[in-house]
Amino acid sequence: MARLTDYNRKRNFGVTSEPPGRIAKAVGKARRFVIQRHDATRLHYDLRLELDGVYKSWAVTKVPSLDPATKRLAVEVEDHPIDYGTFEGTIPEGEYGGGTVQLWDRGKWLPQSATPEKDLAKGNFKFVMDGERMKGGWALIRLRDRDEGRKRNPRHNWLLIKETDDYARPGDPEALASETTSVKTGRTLDQIAGGSHKVWHSNRAAKGDATAKSPAKRKASAKSARATPSSVKSKAKKKLR
């Protein structure tokens, strides 16, 4: 569980429905990956590669570039549980990572060496992706840590670089920028934000909360709704949208 200590520490699972941190078992040689497009404080792409039972994660500041000459900054963040990789929805403002999350890509990846753990530790991590949008050879190269003072842990910044192969698009670093829909549901970020059926809340009423409606009150509400004129219902729906 040590690999998910930071993930668990940043979340209160008594009040949030985010998946708790659990180590997963590897399934086959090919490992899973996901990229979640995350409209938080600023729009970025969360790259997650399965390794050692967790998703090793980086926040890529711009859309991944298919041009080998254009490098993207990737900020290393805490490991995430594998269950996190299927999420698409909204994290309410005020909570950690608040914003809209879209499943932008998913697939399998393979390391380019027999020792990916050592490559990652050395800061020279090369792999092959087979996703719906990200394909071919890629590299994550760690930059020298910035000195942020003795009381702060250094931020590990990396560069995400496309390798030269049949999937590269030299001279076209924004080739993937036009891909703005979910590979899971086909929705845009605005559509997810406006009508997501999955919302992570930290302020849900607890069981037995006096503010929660009883079955009798719900029944009465439903009866009242049936008696409401259609014109009033129409106006109410417009306000809720």
PyMOL commands that set and color helices and strands:
alter all, ss='L'
color gray80, all
select helices_A, chain A and resi 2-9+82-86+116-122+189-195+215-227+230-240
alter helices_A, ss='H'
color red, helices_A
select strands_A, chain A and resi 31-39+43-51+54-60+72-80+89-91+99-111+124-131+135-142+157-162
alter strands_A, ss='S'
color yellow, strands_A
deselect
rebuild
show_as cartoon
